Amino acid sequence: MWTDMSHTTPGSAGLDPAVLRDQLFEPWNRRDLQTLHLLAIQGFSKLSEPLVALLTILEGCPGKQKGRSHLFGHQILIEFQKWMKEHPQVTLSAISEQQAASLQRRALSLLTDSQPSFADTLIDIYHLSSLDPATLKLHIIRMQSLNCYKEAAALSVKLNLQKELNMEEMCVPLILQNKLASAECFVTGHKHLEQQLVTLLDSWCHPNFSVEHVIKKFPRLSVAKQSMGHIQAKLLTKQVFRLVEKFNIDPGLCPRALHKRRLDSLRFLMYKRFVEKGMTEDNWCDHVQYVVADDPELQIVLVEMLVKYDGLKKASQWSLRYNIPRHRLPIGLWDTQQSLPPELQQIHLTDPAQAEKWIPSQSHCERFYQVPITKDKVHFVDSQDALQRCRNIVLKEGGVVGVDMEWQPTFGCISTQRVALIQIAVCEQVFLLDLCASGFCQHPDTISFIRTLFSQRNVLKLGYGMSGDVKCLVATWQQFLEEPLKMEGMLDLLNVHKKIQHGKVKLTQNGPKEVLVGEDSAEKGLSLLVQQVLGKPLDKTEQMSNWEKRPLRISQVRYAVADACCLLDVYSVLSRNPAYFGLPADLCSVSSKPPEKSGDKRHKEKQFKQTKQTHGAEECQGAQWVSPPRSEAEKGLLCGEKPQEPQNTPPLPPQQLRVVCDNMLQGLGRYLRCLGVDVVMLENTDDHREAARLAQAEGRVILTCGQPFQSLRSQVGEGCCLSLDCSEKAKDQAVRVLRHFNVHPTPRDIFSRCQACNSDEYVAVPRKYMVRMLKEKGFLKHQGDGDYTHQQEEEDLSDIVTLSMTPELPRYAPQCQWAPLSGLDPDTLTFPGGAPMQLHTVPPGLLPRIPLFYVCTRCGKVFWEGSHFGRVLSMFQEVLHVTDDDAESFAARVTAAQKN
């Protein structure tokens, strides 16, 4: 019924699938992909029933072959999918339902652990998602019975079967095998499953939890007891809180992890107060009450700890405060309670309103850096009038300001910390922005001031470790997620400090002793820098204060002011004599990374040249080519060796290079993926052996560095493991890999793969639909958001008509697969694989400028044409193959992107 009559004669049964398979296997064995492609295109057209014949061919294909990039059957699938694009009449809808169902069941049986790369293509060709869920569920259970738990979970996600399967039966084996990432992927996008997974992990945080009892429920699962190191309360608690934040789940659903985290925090507070003596009584009391909260068991633990650390009197006071039952009191505490006079039965804290001197004691002045201004020069900003006065002074052109922030310590009980106080120091004045004041924090004028402050190029902002401050700003104002802060005119003194430390400059101080930078100093961070430059350290006693409690104590205010003022003083001293500290004249030119020593650089260049001269081309069958035979001593790429470009070998497009990057080379993986290479990256928690498993199962080349190279090379085919120099930058490593495998990327390959998940399938979303979805999900609340006008809506209507006739897809369109927008669930805005569209990442301000968005169908990430393309084009121009037409076309695109 699909017979191509131009290639067959009347009465012909078409080409025998077995014959075609044998014809294709010959060029595959020779690694002649061009001939294989031509034979496949001709052969598929001669098949009488292509969809039936394809399954027959795949069922007879050999399995894994040593040293091959991927399976023979997978290559046939790739060629068949290309052929189908030219023959749209070849579809399941052209045959009877009964025959289609039979073909679907045959295709499903091919989806096993031995051929995981078949999944996406087979599901697409045979519409396996439309099969009866009961049939699909039975296949998943069968895969589990074969101990293919990870593969079963991955396939169930592709088939959107999560709701049909038992979460514990799917996820528990994965967790026991230290594959929590696969379990996360299984539940992601399904709120009830996400909650079940978090609740399950929380139950494992119980002190009496026994992992052996869990393993008994899965008798077919082979797990060694010595590999159960990740199943312990501390690590599980960390994972629970990470998932609570990721899935936006109520922490109340994980009481055991919360109790464990609070217990650890209580131990820390006891050490900080009674052993290290680095916390005031008032601060300690505030934090203890926050950590213990209303947990009766923690209240009892607190009393027991106080008996050990401070004696019966203090323990009695806190036991009375929490009304601990007599039978739960430590020995002797009841008698102490009864002997306490009434006035000592209460915990007495310092009254914040009580008069406290602005100038501290003489001993404090001699020991620590002191605030250089009087109290009347400190201004609290908690209203819009006060903010306007602050704005007029702080935003003066050419000014220099010190910026610091304080937030309430949560000791890990809450992941995101919101800013409570922002200190802004100028010459002889300090402004304290009180974000706890009612109605002040979320006022539009306050948010506008913060944006203006950080984006003002003509106002130099000084800070120390500003990346942490920015994270807390984003947690405080969700608006900065939708439209990120523009950071201009910033100088992070942490980078300057690193530069000083890197230079090993010996600084003589006016303080109590001489300090060699980075050595033999009790101080650290900003306090160390202040000591080295100004002679005295900061007093950090109030650092862990309750910054949300009002009114602030004088000692808190003094600490907050000092943290901001010292930035100005340090900058002033460094600017007057930068050479003394080993700094350039322009402090703003100091980068975030210390420069490489010239001696080290010359040594590396010398070593590089020697390596280049002593080693030739490398055999690597995993990339479809083989260089001339070499001796055994020359095989294998040494760390730091620069492989030469192979001679007399056809160039490869990036799509045909499939690699797995060790977790030490994630930066390299991102660059290769950016250029269109098929890249799988190991997670930080993955064992190196996972790279070997992926290479064997999916025909990938392993990219690694350091010690794992020898072990990994012995587990895969000849030439399928490449070792790189760990000291090289990721960009240089990427160039090295591309040249080694003779990969010729073009500008059309840039961003042809999703940078987040490696998928090459997108859906094009016109602006009108994007606006509609943003409004429906509450990300675009007002008609004026993003200045998206009614006129533009009308223009978009005509654009959509034009788009349906001549779609203006991005430059990488030919290298990708494009799914129809109709595949998106209109209610949940999720794709067939279950991934929700990540609408929260689309800034409303882009809408007037971007007519078309591109969304990854696997993970839901949203992309648009911007300036990133120009930067990548410039970064990799030495390996990109650009024609004259390409150069002219892409120059215009880059110019347009820069305007956006």
C-alpha positions in Angstrom: 0.0 0.0 0.0 3.1 2.3 0.3 4.7 0.8 -2.7 6.7 3.2 -4.9 5.6 2.1 -8.4 8.5 3.8 -10.0 10.8 1.3 -8.5 8.8 -1.9 -8.6 7.0 -3.9 -11.3 3.4 -5.1 -11.3 3.0 -8.1 -9.0 6.2 -7.3 -7.2 6.3 -7.9 -3.5 8.9 -5.1 -3.0 12.5 -5.4 -1.7 13.1 -8.0 0.9 13.9 -6.2 4.2 16.6 -8.8 5.1 18.3 -8.1 1.8 18.2 -4.3 2.4 19.6 -4.8 5.9 22.6 -6.8 4.5 23.1 -4.1 1.8 23.3 -1.4 4.4 25.5 -3.4 6.8 28.4 -3.5 4.3 29.0 0.3 4.1 28.3 0.5 7.9 31.1 -2.0 8.5 33.4 0.2 6.3 32.2 3.3 8.1 31.1 4.7 4.8 28.1 6.7 6.0 27.6 8.5 2.7 27.2 5.3 0.7 24.9 4.0 3.5 22.7 7.1 3.2 22.3 6.7 -0.6 21.5 3.0 -0.3 19.0 3.6 2.5 17.1 6.3 0.6 16.9 4.0 -2.5 16.1 0.9 -0.5 13.3 2.4 1.6 11.5 3.5 -1.5 11.5 -0.1 -2.8 9.9 -1.5 0.3 6.2 -2.5 -0.2 5.4 -1.9 3.5 8.1 0.4 4.9 6.8 0.5 8.5 6.6 -3.3 8.7 9.9 -3.8 6.9 11.7 -1.3 9.2 10.8 -3.4 12.3 12.0 -6.5 10.5 15.3 -4.8 9.8 15.7 -3.6 13.3 14.8 -7.0 14.9 17.7 -8.5 12.8 20.3 -5.9 13.5 23.4 -6.8 15.6 23.7 -5.4 19.1 26.6 -3.4 20.6 29.7 -3.4 18.5 33.1 -2.6 20.0 34.4 0.8 19.1 31.3 2.0 17.3 29.8 5.5 17.7 26.3 4.1 17.9 24.3 1.0 17.0 23.7 -0.1 13.5 20.0 -0.1 14.1 20.0 3.4 15.4 21.8 4.6 12.2 19.0 2.9 10.1 16.4 4.7 12.2 18.1 8.1 11.6 18.1 7.4 7.8 14.5 6.2 7.9 13.3 9.3 9.7 15.1 11.5 7.0 13.4 9.4 4.3 10.0 9.8 5.9 10.2 13.6 5.7 10.2 13.2 1.9 7.4 10.6 2.0 4.7 12.0 4.3 2.2 9.4 3.0 4.1 6.8 5.0 2.2 6.9 8.3 0.3 4.6 10.6 -3.0 6.3 9.8 -2.7 4.8 6.3 -3.2 1.2 7.6 -5.9 -0.5 9.6 -6.1 0.0 13.4 -5.5 -3.6 14.0 -2.3 -3.7 11.9 -1.1 -0.4 13.4 -1.6 -1.8 16.9 0.4 -4.9 16.0 3.2 -2.8 14.6 3.2 -0.6 17.8 3.6 -3.7 20.0 6.5 -4.9 17.9 8.2 -1.5 18.1 7.6 -1.3 21.8 9.4 -4.6 22.3 12.5 -3.1 20.8 12.7 -0.5 23.6 15.0 -2.3 26.0 18.1 -1.5 27.9 20.2 -2.8 25.0 19.0 -0.1 22.6 18.0 3.0 24.6 18.8 5.3 21.7 15.9 3.9 19.8 13.4 5.4 22.1 12.7 8.9 20.8 12.7 7.9 17.1 10.6 4.8 17.5 8.1 6.6 19.7 7.8 9.3 17.1 7.5 7.0 14.0 5.1 4.5 15.5 3.1 6.9 17.8 3.7 4.7 20.8 2.3 7.2 23.2 -1.2 6.4 21.7 -1.0 2.7 22.8 -3.2 1.5 25.5 -1.7 2.6 28.9 -2.1 -0.9 30.3 0.1 -2.3 27.5 2.7 0.4 28.0 2.6 -0.2 31.8 3.3 -4.0 31.3 6.3 -3.2 29.3 7.7 -0.9 31.9 7.2 -3.6 34.6 8.9 -6.1 32.3 11.9 -3.8 32.1 12.0 -3.5 35.9 12.0 -7.3 36.2 15.2 -7.2 34.1 16.8 -4.7 36.6 16.6 -1.9 34.0 15.2 0.5 36.5 16.8 3.7 35.1 15.8 2.8 31.5 12.3 2.0 32.7 11.9 5.4 34.4 13.3 7.3 31.4 10.9 5.5 29.0 7.9 6.1 31.3 8.7 9.8 31.1 8.9 9.7 27.3 5.6 7.9 27.2 4.0 10.2 29.9 3.1 7.2 32.0 4.0 8.5 35.5 0.4 8.7 36.6 -0.1 5.0 35.7 2.8 3.8 37.8 3.6 3.4 41.5 6.0 6.1 42.5 7.8 4.0 45.2 8.2 1.0 42.9 9.8 3.2 40.2 11.9 5.5 42.4 13.1 3.5 45.4 15.4 1.2 43.3 16.8 4.3 41.6 17.5 6.0 45.0 19.2 2.9 46.3 21.4 2.8 43.2 22.4 6.4 43.8 20.4 7.6 40.8 18.2 10.2 42.5 18.4 12.4 39.4 16.4 9.8 37.4 13.8 9.7 40.2 13.6 13.5 40.1 13.0 13.4 36.3 10.3 10.8 36.8 8.2 12.9 39.2 9.0 16.4 37.7 5.8 18.1 36.5 3.5 16.0 38.5 2.8 17.7 41.8 1.4 14.7 43.7 4.4 12.6 42.7 6.8 15.4 43.6 5.3 15.5 47.1 5.3 11.7 47.4 9.1 11.6 46.5 9.9 14.3 49.1 7.7 12.6 51.7 9.5 9.3 51.0 12.9 10.8 51.4 11.8 12.5 54.6 10.7 9.2 56.1 14.2 7.9 55.5 15.6 10.7 57.7 14.1 9.0 60.8 16.7 7.9 63.3 15.3 4.3 63.3 15.2 4.0 59.5 16.7 0.7 58.2 17.8 0.6 54.6 18.1 -3.2 54.8 14.3 -3.4 55.4 13.7 -1.4 52.2 16.1 -3.5 50.1 14.2 -6.7 51.1 11.1 -5.3 49.3 13.1 -5.5 46.0 14.6 -9.0 45.9 15.7 -8.7 42.3 17.7 -5.5 43.0 21.4 -6.1 43.4 22.8 -3.4 45.7 26.0 -3.9 47.8 25.8 -2.6 51.4 29.1 -0.8 51.0 27.6 1.3 48.3 24.9 2.7 50.6 27.0 5.6 51.8 24.5 8.1 50.3 21.6 6.7 52.4 22.3 8.6 55.6 20.2 11.2 57.4 22.5 14.1 56.9 22.8 13.7 53.1 19.1 12.8 52.8 18.1 15.9 54.7 20.1 18.0 52.3 18.4 16.4 49.3 15.0 16.9 50.9 15.5 20.6 51.3 16.9 20.9 47.8 13.7 19.3 46.4 11.4 21.3 48.6 12.9 24.4 47.0 13.0 23.0 43.5 9.4 21.7 43.6 8.0 24.6 45.8 6.7 22.2 48.4 5.5 23.1 51.9 8.3 22.3 54.3 5.6 21.0 56.7 5.5 17.8 54.6 9.0 16.8 55.7 8.9 17.0 59.5 11.8 14.5 60.0 14.2 16.4 57.8 13.2 19.7 59.3 13.7 18.2 62.8 17.2 16.9 61.8 18.2 20.3 60.3 17.0 22.2 63.4 18.8 19.7 65.7 22.0 20.3 63.8 21.5 24.1 64.0 20.9 23.8 67.8 24.2 22.0 68.2 25.9 24.7 66.1 24.5 27.5 68.3 25.6 25.8 71.5 29.1 25.5 70.1 29.1 29.1 68.8 28.0 30.5 72.2 29.7 28.4 74.8 32.8 27.0 73.1 33.8 29.5 70.5 32.2 32.4 72.5 31.5 34.2 69.3 27.9 35.2 69.8 26.2 37.5 72.3 23.6 36.3 74.8 20.9 38.3 73.0 21.7 36.9 69.6 21.9 33.4 70.9 18.5 33.6 72.6 16.9 35.0 69.4 18.3 32.2 67.3 17.6 29.4 69.8 13.9 30.4 70.0 13.7 30.5 66.2 15.4 27.1 65.8 13.6 25.3 68.6 10.2 26.9 67.7 7.3 24.8 69.1 9.0 21.4 68.8 8.7 19.8 72.3 11.5 17.3 71.6 13.9 20.0 70.6 13.0 22.0 73.7 14.0 19.1 75.8 17.2 18.6 73.9 18.0 22.3 74.4 17.6 21.9 78.2 19.8 18.8 78.2 22.5 20.7 76.3 22.4 23.6 78.6 23.0 21.4 81.6 26.1 20.1 79.8 27.4 23.5 78.5 26.3 26.1 81.1 25.0 24.5 84.2 21.7 23.9 86.0 20.7 27.5 86.6 20.4 28.4 82.9 18.8 25.1 82.0 16.2 25.6 84.7 15.2 29.0 83.3 14.7 27.6 79.8 12.9 24.5 81.1 10.5 26.8 83.0 10.0 28.9 79.8 9.0 25.8 77.8 7.1 24.1 80.6 9.1 20.9 80.3 7.2 18.0 82.2 9.0 16.9 85.4 9.5 13.4 84.2 11.5 14.7 81.2 13.8 16.9 83.2 17.5 15.9 83.6 18.6 14.7 87.1 18.8 17.5 89.6 17.0 20.1 87.5 13.7 19.9 89.4 15.4 20.8 92.6 17.2 23.7 91.0 13.9 25.0 89.7 12.4 25.0 93.1 15.3 26.8 94.7 15.3 29.7 92.2 13.8 33.0 93.5 11.0 34.4 91.3 13.1 37.1 89.8 15.6 34.5 88.4 13.0 32.2 87.0 12.7 34.4 83.9 15.2 34.8 81.0 16.2 38.5 81.0 17.3 40.0 77.7 18.6 43.4 76.9 16.0 46.0 76.1 16.7 47.4 72.6 15.2 50.7 73.6 17.6 50.9 76.6 20.2 53.7 76.1 23.4 52.3 74.6 26.5 54.4 73.8 27.4 54.9 70.2 31.1 55.0 71.0 32.1 51.6 72.4 34.6 50.9 75.2 38.2 51.9 75.0 39.4 48.3 74.6 37.0 47.8 71.7 38.3 50.9 70.0 41.9 49.7 70.4 41.1 46.2 69.0 38.7 46.7 66.2 38.0 49.0 63.2 35.7 51.9 64.3 32.9 53.6 62.5 34.3 57.0 61.2 31.0 58.9 61.5 28.8 60.1 64.3 25.4 58.6 65.1 23.5 61.6 63.6 25.0 60.8 60.2 23.3 57.5 60.1 19.8 57.7 58.5 17.1 55.1 58.6 15.2 54.9 55.4 11.8 53.3 55.9 9.5 55.6 53.9 9.3 57.0 50.4 10.2 60.5 51.6 13.3 59.3 53.3 14.1 57.2 50.2 13.9 60.3 48.0 16.4 62.1 50.2 18.7 59.0 50.0 18.3 58.9 46.2 19.3 62.5 45.8 22.6 61.9 47.6 23.5 58.4 46.6 22.9 58.6 42.9 25.1 61.7 42.3 27.1 61.2 39.1 30.7 60.3 39.7 30.1 59.2 43.3 31.5 56.1 45.1 29.3 54.2 47.5 29.8 51.2 49.7 27.0 48.6 49.6 26.4 45.8 52.1 23.3 43.8 53.2 22.1 41.9 56.2 19.6 39.1 56.4 18.2 36.8 59.1 20.3 33.6 59.5 18.1 30.5 58.9 20.7 27.8 59.5 19.5 25.9 56.4 15.9 25.5 57.7 14.9 27.8 54.8 16.9 27.8 51.6 16.1 31.4 50.4 17.2 34.3 52.6 15.5 37.6 52.2 17.4 40.9 52.8 16.3 42.7 55.9 18.7 45.7 55.8 20.7 47.4 53.0 23.5 49.7 54.0 24.7 52.3 51.6 27.7 54.4 52.6 28.8 57.6 51.0 31.3 60.2 52.2 30.4 61.0 55.9 26.9 59.5 55.7 25.3 56.1 55.8 21.7 55.2 54.7 20.1 52.1 56.2 17.2 50.8 54.0 14.8 49.0 56.4 13.2 46.4 54.2 11.2 45.1 57.3 9.3 48.4 57.5 5.6 47.9 56.6 4.8 48.6 53.0 8.4 49.8 52.2 10.1 46.7 50.6 7.6 46.0 47.9 6.8 49.6 47.0 7.4 50.3 43.3 9.6 53.2 44.1 11.8 51.1 46.3 12.3 48.5 43.6 12.9 51.2 41.1 15.6 52.7 43.3 17.4 49.3 43.6 17.4 48.8 39.9 18.7 52.3 39.3 21.4 52.0 41.9 22.9 48.8 40.5 22.6 49.8 36.8 24.0 53.4 37.2 27.3 53.2 35.4 28.5 56.6 36.7 28.2 55.6 40.3 30.8 53.2 41.5 29.4 50.5 43.9 31.8 48.8 46.2 31.0 45.4 47.8 32.7 42.2 49.0 31.4 38.9 47.7 28.5 40.5 45.9 27.3 37.3 44.2 25.7 36.2 47.5 24.1 39.6 48.0 22.6 39.5 44.5 21.1 36.0 45.2 19.4 37.4 48.3 18.1 40.4 46.4 16.5 38.0 43.9 14.9 36.0 46.8 13.6 39.3 48.2 12.2 40.7 44.9 10.8 38.1 42.5 10.6 40.8 39.9 14.3 40.4 39.4 13.7 36.8 38.2 11.4 38.1 35.4 13.6 41.0 34.5 17.1 40.5 35.9 19.1 43.3 37.5 21.4 45.1 35.2 24.8 45.4 37.0 26.9 48.3 35.9 29.7 50.2 37.7 30.4 47.4 40.2 33.7 46.6 42.0 33.8 43.5 44.1 36.6 43.9 46.6 36.7 40.2 47.0 38.4 40.0 43.6 40.8 42.7 44.6 41.5 40.7 47.8 42.2 37.6 45.8 44.6 39.5 43.6 46.5 40.7 46.7 46.6 37.2 48.1 47.8 35.8 44.8 50.7 38.2 44.8 51.7 37.1 48.3 52.4 40.7 49.3 53.6 41.0 52.9 51.7 43.7 54.6 53.0 45.4 57.8 50.0 46.4 59.9 49.5 48.9 62.7 47.6 46.2 64.6 48.8 43.7 67.2 50.9 41.6 64.8 52.3 41.3 61.3 50.2 39.2 58.9 51.3 37.4 55.8 48.3 37.5 53.4 46.3 34.3 53.6 48.5 32.7 56.3 48.4 32.6 60.1 45.5 34.9 60.5 42.4 34.3 62.7 40.5 36.7 60.5 38.9 35.9 57.2 36.9 37.5 54.4 36.3 41.2 54.6 37.5 41.4 58.2 40.9 40.1 57.0 41.1 42.6 54.2 40.2 45.5 56.6 43.0 44.3 59.0 45.5 44.0 56.2 44.8 47.4 54.7 43.5 49.5 57.6 45.4 47.9 60.5 42.4 46.5 62.6 39.8 43.8 61.8 36.1 44.2 62.0 34.1 43.1 65.1 31.9 40.4 63.7 30.0 39.6 67.0 26.7 41.0 65.6 27.1 39.3 62.2 24.6 36.6 63.2 22.0 38.9 64.7 18.3 38.7 64.3 18.2 41.4 61.6 14.4 41.2 61.3 13.7 42.1 64.9 12.9 45.8 65.5 14.1 48.0 66.9 17.7 47.2 66.1 20.2 47.5 69.0 22.9 50.2 68.8 25.5 47.5 68.6 23.7 46.1 65.5 23.5 49.5 63.9 27.2 50.1 64.6 28.1 46.8 63.0 26.0 47.4 59.9 27.4 50.9 59.4 31.0 49.6 59.9 30.5 47.0 57.2 29.6 49.6 54.6 32.0 52.4 55.7 35.0 50.1 55.7 34.6 49.5 52.0 35.1 53.2 51.3 38.1 53.4 53.5 39.7 50.3 52.0 39.1 51.5 48.5 40.6 54.9 49.4 43.8 53.4 50.7 44.2 50.9 47.8 43.6 53.7 45.3 46.3 55.9 46.7 49.0 53.3 46.5 47.9 50.3 44.4 51.5 49.2 43.5 52.3 48.6 47.2 49.6 46.0 47.3 50.5 44.5 43.9 47.5 45.9 42.2 47.1 47.7 38.8 46.5 51.5 38.8 42.9 50.9 37.7 41.3 48.7 40.4 38.2 48.2 38.3 40.3 46.2 35.8 40.9 43.4 38.3 39.1 40.4 37.1 37.3 37.7 39.1 40.2 35.2 38.5 43.8 35.7 39.4 46.1 36.1 36.4 48.4 33.2 35.5 52.0 33.6 36.5 54.2 34.3 33.6 56.6 31.5 34.7 53.8 29.0 34.7 52.5 30.2 31.4 55.9 29.9 29.7 56.3 26.4 31.3 52.9 25.3 30.0 53.7 26.7 26.5 57.0 24.8 26.4 55.4 21.6 27.6 52.7 22.1 25.0 55.2 22.4 22.1 57.1 19.3 23.2 54.0 17.3 23.4 52.9 18.5 20.0 56.2 17.4 18.5 56.2 13.9 20.1 52.7 12.7 19.4 50.8 12.3 16.1 47.3 11.6 15.2 45.1 9.4 17.4 43.0 6.5 16.4 39.4 7.1 17.2 36.8 4.8 15.8 34.1 6.3 17.8 33.9 9.3 15.5 33.4 7.4 12.3 37.1 7.6 11.1 40.3 5.8 11.6 43.8 7.4 11.2 46.8 5.4 10.0 47.9 2.6 12.3 50.2 3.6 15.2 52.3 1.6 17.6 50.8 0.7 21.0 53.0 3.3 22.7 51.4 6.1 20.5 47.8 5.0 21.2 45.7 7.0 23.7 45.8 10.8 24.1 48.0 12.0 26.9 46.9 14.8 29.2 47.9 18.1 27.7 48.6 16.6 24.2 47.2 18.6 21.3 45.9 16.0 18.7 46.5 16.9 15.1 43.7 17.1 12.6 43.2 13.7 10.9 44.5 13.4 7.4 42.4 12.1 4.5 39.3 11.7 6.6 35.9 13.2 5.7 34.8 16.1 8.0 32.0 15.4 10.4 28.9 17.6 11.2 28.6 18.1 14.9 25.4 16.1 15.0 27.4 12.9 14.3 29.7 13.3 17.2 28.1 11.8 20.3 30.1 12.2 23.6 29.7 11.8 27.3 31.6 14.3 29.5 32.9 13.3 32.9 31.6 15.5 35.8 35.0 17.3 35.8 34.4 18.6 32.3 30.9 20.1 32.5 32.1 23.4 31.1 33.5 21.6 28.0 30.2 19.8 27.6 28.2 23.0 27.6 30.5 24.5 24.9 30.3 21.4 22.7 26.5 21.3 23.1 26.3 25.0 22.2 28.0 24.1 18.8 25.5 21.2 18.1 27.4 18.2 19.4 25.3 15.5 21.1 26.5 15.7 24.7 25.6 13.9 27.8 27.1 15.3 31.0 27.5 13.4 34.2 26.1 14.9 37.4 28.5 15.8 40.2 27.2 12.9 42.2 27.6 10.3 39.4 30.4 7.8 39.6 33.0 7.9 36.7 31.9 4.4 35.8 28.6 5.8 34.6 30.5 7.4 31.7 31.6 3.9 30.6 28.1 2.5 30.9 26.7 5.3 28.7 29.5 5.0 26.2 28.8 1.2 25.9 25.0 1.6 25.8 24.7 4.6 23.5 27.9 4.4 21.4 29.4 7.6 22.8 33.0 8.8 23.1 34.1 9.5 26.7 35.8 12.8 27.4 37.6 12.8 30.7 40.7 14.2 32.5 43.0 13.1 35.3 43.1 9.7 37.0 39.8 8.1 35.7 41.2 8.0 32.1 43.1 4.7 32.5 40.2 3.0 34.2 37.6 4.2 31.7 39.7 3.5 28.6 39.9 -0.2 29.6 36.1 -0.4 29.7 35.3 0.8 26.3 36.3 0.2 22.7 39.6 1.3 21.1 39.8 5.0 20.7 36.5 5.8 22.5 38.0 7.5 25.5 39.8 10.9 25.2 41.8 12.5 28.0 42.1 16.3 28.2 44.3 18.8 30.1 42.4 19.8 33.3 44.2 23.1 33.5 43.0 24.3 30.1 40.0 26.6 29.8 36.8 24.9 28.7 36.8 26.9 25.4 40.3 25.7 24.5 39.3 22.1 25.4 36.3 22.4 23.0 38.5 23.6 20.2 40.9 20.7 20.8 38.1 18.1 20.7 36.6 19.5 17.5 39.9 19.4 15.7 40.7 15.9 17.0 37.5 14.5 15.6 37.7 16.6 12.5 34.3 18.1 13.3 33.3 21.1 11.1 30.7 23.2 12.8 28.9 26.0 10.9 27.0 29.0 12.2 23.9 27.0 11.5 24.9 24.5 14.2 25.1 27.1 17.0 22.3 26.6 19.6 20.8 23.8 17.4 20.6 21.8 20.7 19.0 22.8 23.9 21.6 24.0 26.3 19.8 22.6 29.3 18.8 19.1 28.2 20.6 18.3 24.9 17.3 17.9 22.9 17.2 19.0 19.3 13.5 19.3 19.0 11.8 22.7 19.3 8.4 24.3 18.8 8.1 27.8 17.4 5.8 30.1 19.5 4.7 33.4 17.9 4.6 36.4 20.2 0.8 36.5 20.3 0.5 33.0 21.7 3.4 33.7 24.2 1.6 36.8 25.5 -1.7 34.8 25.8 0.1 32.1 27.8 1.9 34.6 30.0 -1.4 36.2 30.9 -3.2 33.0 31.5 -0.5 31.9 34.0 -0.3 35.2 35.7 3.2 36.2 34.5 1.8 39.2 32.6 -0.8 40.8 34.8 -1.4 44.2 33.1 -2.0 45.2 29.6 0.8 47.6 29.8 3.4 45.0 30.9 6.3 45.0 28.5 4.6 47.8 26.5 2.9 45.2 24.3 0.3 47.2 22.6 -3.0 46.4 20.8 -1.5 47.5 17.5 1.2 44.9 18.0 -1.4 42.3 18.6 -3.0 43.1 15.3 0.4 43.0 13.6 1.0 39.6 15.2 -2.2 38.2 13.7 -0.9 39.0 10.2 2.5 37.6 11.2 1.0 34.3 12.2 -0.8 34.0 8.8 2.5 34.7 7.1 4.3 32.3 9.5 2.1 29.4 8.6 2.9 30.0 4.9 6.6 30.8 5.1 7.9 30.3 8.6 11.0 32.4 9.5 12.6 29.9 11.7 16.1 30.5 13.2 19.3 29.9 11.3 19.7 26.5 13.0 16.3 25.3 11.7 17.7 22.7 9.2 19.7 21.0 12.0 16.7 20.6 14.3 13.4 18.8 14.5 10.4 21.1 14.7 7.3 19.9 16.5 3.8 21.5 15.9 2.5 23.9 18.4 -0.7 21.7 18.5 1.3 19.2 20.6 1.3 21.6 23.5 -1.5 20.8 26.1 -3.5 24.1 26.1 -4.6 23.6 29.7 -1.4 22.6 31.5 1.0 24.1 28.9 3.0 20.9 29.0 4.6 18.9 26.1 3.8 15.3 25.3 6.9 14.2 27.4 5.4 16.0 30.5 7.8 19.0 30.5 6.0 22.3 31.4 6.9 25.4 29.4 9.2 27.6 31.5 7.2 30.8 31.1 8.7 32.3 34.3 12.0 32.8 32.4 10.4 35.1 29.8 11.0 38.8 30.7 7.8 40.8 29.8 10.1 43.6 28.5 11.2 41.3 25.6 7.7 41.0 24.1 7.8 44.2 22.0 11.1 43.3 20.4 10.9 39.5 19.9 8.3 38.3 17.4 9.1 34.5 17.7 10.2 32.3 20.6 11.6 28.8 20.4 10.8 26.3 23.1 12.5 23.0 23.8 9.9 20.2 23.9 11.9 18.0 26.2 12.5 20.4 29.1 10.3 23.4 28.3 13.1 26.0 28.2 12.3 29.1 26.2 14.8 30.7 23.8 14.9 33.7 21.5 17.2 35.4 19.1 19.6 37.7 21.0 23.2 38.7 21.3 24.5 35.3 22.5 24.9 34.1 19.0 27.4 36.8 18.1 29.5 36.1 21.2 29.6 32.3 20.3 30.4 33.2 16.7 33.3 35.3 17.8 34.6 32.9 20.4 34.8 29.9 18.0 35.6 31.7 14.8 38.8 29.6 14.4 36.9 26.3 14.0 33.6 27.5 12.4 33.3 27.0 8.7 31.6 30.1 7.3 30.7 30.6 3.6 30.5 34.1 2.1 26.7 33.9 2.0 26.7 32.8 5.6 29.0 35.6 6.7 26.7 38.2 5.1 23.5 36.7 6.4 24.8 36.2 10.0 26.4 39.7 10.2 23.0 41.1 9.6 21.5 38.8 12.3 24.2 39.7 14.8 23.6 43.4 14.2 19.8 43.0 14.7 20.4 40.9 17.8 22.6 43.6 19.3 19.9 46.2 18.8 17.5 44.0 20.7 
